[in-house]
Amino acid sequence: GPLELSWVDEASPYLLAMAKGSVSPPMPRTPLSPRELEVAKLISDGYSTLNVAARLGIGEETVRTLLRRVYAKWRISGRVELTRAFLSRPAP
């Protein structure tokens, strides 16, 4: 039968909406450093590691290190999830 969601409904209408798939879970909010945010944004815009390094005047390994920090802070595992996180961010 259908999943029983009454306890979720009592806990929070937002959780119920998430469970039903009508809203996305919020993006993790662990703050990024300004440089991490800059790298994350460029990567999510489709720039390669080499392009990001050249654009910011830093080494490719530095870009990879910063990206690993972003993934750890936001608990994501790759560029696709990173792009989704930026696409689902509320407008400032």
C-alpha positions in Angstrom: 0.0 0.0 0.0 1.0 3.7 -0.1 3.6 4.9 2.3 2.2 6.1 5.6 3.2 9.8 6.0 1.0 11.0 8.8 4.0 11.4 11.2 5.7 13.5 8.6 2.6 15.6 8.1 2.4 16.3 11.8 6.1 17.1 12.0 6.3 19.5 9.1 4.3 20.3 5.9 7.7 21.0 4.3 8.9 17.5 5.1 5.7 16.1 3.7 6.2 18.0 0.5 9.8 16.7 0.2 8.6 13.1 0.8 6.0 13.5 -1.9 8.6 14.9 -4.3 6.9 18.3 -4.8 9.9 20.3 -3.4 13.6 19.6 -3.4 15.6 19.3 -0.2 17.5 22.4 0.6 21.1 22.9 -0.5 23.6 22.3 2.2 24.4 25.5 3.9 28.0 24.9 5.2 29.7 28.2 4.3 32.3 28.2 1.6 35.3 30.5 1.6 35.2 33.2 -1.1 37.7 31.3 -3.2 35.9 28.0 -2.8 32.7 29.7 -3.9 34.4 31.3 -6.9 35.8 27.9 -8.0 32.4 26.1 -7.3 30.5 28.7 -9.4 32.9 28.5 -12.4 32.9 24.6 -12.3 29.1 24.7 -12.1 29.0 27.0 -15.1 30.9 24.3 -17.1 34.4 25.5 -17.0 37.1 22.8 -16.9 39.7 22.6 -14.1 42.3 24.0 -16.5 40.1 26.9 -17.5 39.3 27.7 -13.8 43.0 27.6 -13.0 43.9 30.0 -15.8 41.0 32.3 -15.2 41.9 32.7 -11.5 45.6 32.6 -11.9 46.1 29.5 -9.7 47.3 25.9 -10.3 45.1 23.1 -11.4 46.0 21.2 -8.2 44.8 24.1 -6.2 41.5 24.1 -8.1 41.1 20.3 -7.4 41.9 20.9 -3.7 39.3 23.7 -3.4 36.8 21.6 -5.3 37.3 18.6 -2.9 36.7 21.0 0.0 33.4 22.2 -1.6 32.3 18.6 -2.1 33.1 17.8 1.5 31.4 20.8 2.9 28.3 20.4 0.8 28.3 16.6 1.0 28.2 16.1 -2.7 30.2 13.9 -4.9 30.8 15.6 -8.2 30.2 18.3 -10.8 26.7 17.2 -11.7 25.6 17.5 -8.1 27.4 20.8 -7.7 25.6 22.2 -10.7 22.3 21.0 -9.3 23.1 22.7 -6.0 23.7 26.0 -7.8 20.6 25.6 -9.9 18.4 25.0 -6.9 19.7 27.9 -4.8 17.1 30.5 -4.0 17.7 33.8 -5.6 19.6 36.3 -3.4 
